[in-house]
Amino acid sequence: MYRLHTGAVEMKDRVEEEVGKKAIEGSLPCAIARMIAENLGVSYKTVGKAADRLKIKITNCQLGCFK
């Protein structure tokens, strides 16, 4: 069975926490999603997956990073 490293789990939780905090009514603007990724040093894809898990939609995406 594959297990995530403790640091990876903590970062996943941190990303989800930030996405949840910044979302408004189930939506998160792309610019804010990108800012979260850059501030936490994770990929846009990581933030996008966190939003998916939380059922939060990325809106106003300028670059097509979050599909």
C-alpha angles and dihedrals in degrees: 000000000000115000127189119236111255091246090053091051091049091050091048089053091047092051091049090048092052093045091050092049095049097043118102118204093338096313134102121192114235092237090057092046090053091047090053091051093048094045093050095039095238132125124268086242090060091054091045092053090049089052090049092051090051092045090241118148120223108226137192093022109186100182104032091244094134112052 
